[in-house]
Amino acid sequence: MILSKNIFQYMVGMVDLIGGGEFSLSWYCLHGLHGPHSPSSIDSIIVIITTYLFYVAGENEENYDPHAHRKVPKPTTYGETMMHMLKGSMGAGMLAMPDAVRRMGIIMGAIGIISIGLFSTYCIQLLVYAEYKVCKKMKRGYVKFPKGMKVAIQSGPECMRWSGVLFYQLVDIFLIMWQIGVCAIYFVFVSENVKQVLDFYGIEYSVRFLICCCFPILLVLSWVKDLKFLSPISSFSNVLIGLGLILVFFYLIQEELIVDDEKYRSQGIEEFPVFVGITLFALEAVGVVLALEYNMEKPKEFTGLFGLFSIGMFIIVSIFASLGVLGYLKYGQDIRASITLNLPYDEKKAQAAKLAFAAALFLSFPLQNFVAYHIIWQKTRKRIKSFVFIIDSCLRFGLVLIPFSMAVAAPSLGPFMGLIGALSLTMVAIVFPGIMDLCLHWPKNFGLCYYKFTRDVLIIIVGTFSMVSGVYTSLLEIYEHMNEQQPVPAPGEE
């Protein structure tokens, strides 16, 4: 169909609509279609469609609200989101808080946990805001973290734009490393706690042997392809964690706590990077946080000073700081990498707490492993034309074999947590949000006296320093642990 001259004039006029706003739209609707040279009825329909398309396309970026365009099949309420956030933070890292406090002393340990909690909360909120800006820029309801990172880098300084694809891959790499590290820690945690219970009944096996026993069972569970089957298991593990946490606090407060000068002293500045890594490992779950924000019924309530995330982090940090201080006051320098290992080995309630946490993390392994599998499989599935089942099976096998090998090679719970927290979480939860925010404000939107630029650079420097120092000191600790010949005695043994 050949367009008339009038149609061409109207379509040219629509270009002005982008800058002319509602006045231009009204003028064309009132005068363009009913003027002395009005087009035919078919032409009128084309004009209306063209007008609508140009009006939508010309929607101002500042007026675009990604939340209004987000399509979530079953959004979660405020209360449901809060419960998911609290449950997602209750794991092996929480039980390592007394060991973290031991490294820095009661005062500095408590202040450190609170400070790291505030800093990480701020950085995650910065990440959520950066994701929101990317969504507005792309006019989409939601953009995944790696894609958002790529778009932000390509909007930043020209010297960095070439690395957009590189940062896209780095986000996924660090998230995969984080999930694999968590799975390795679960191997060690479960084996150490089960070993203490078995030792009491005269069944003595090494930690490495128990790790090997866990491998075939977890390998079978990792073949579950439908998350619906994992949901009941996850719910049951949450109940076990709640039960175990109640029993742990029971032992911490049942007797009078002794405070002496030694518990105020720090173990040395060299312990600080490991302290930061362990605390970040316990507090941060970037993938979970972004998923919760995406699925929330009213995502605007997620961020802000009194938003859901801030309130949830306040509760989590309070619990972690209390557990860390009380645990160190209770057991002092004898505190182990997980406080469950300090509980009496000859009491039924203590054994129940150890087995509850061990069973909870054992059952949580398939879900943690699935996250890494999903990231890798999404990248490779489209490129595979044949042998799909074989490649899928090899990937699932490899994602269980790698953390299993890490756990067998160095079954050291505390340094392992510090290493994973320092290596992955400092990048994903601190450095990358700072880089994203800096690039999205580039080059002239940094506010008064370039305070946003200064803030972002400081965040990047702090995160990078924490990563390098934390990885170095954690690796040293793991190396020293591997060279130790004598096993650590169980509580009560001489």
URZI-V202972 format. One record per helix or strand of 3 or more residues. SS is the DSSP state (@ for helix, = for strand). FROM is the first residue (numbers start at 1). TO is the last residue. If there is no record, write none. Layout:
SS&FROM&TO, SS&FROM&TO
This chain:
@&5&32, @&41&57, @&61&63, @&66&69, @&78&89, @&94&104, @&106&138, @&145&154, @&161&200, @&207&221, @&227&253, @&261&264, @&269&283, @&286&295, @&299&301, @&308&334, @&339&342, @&348&383, @&388&409, @&413&441, @&448&483
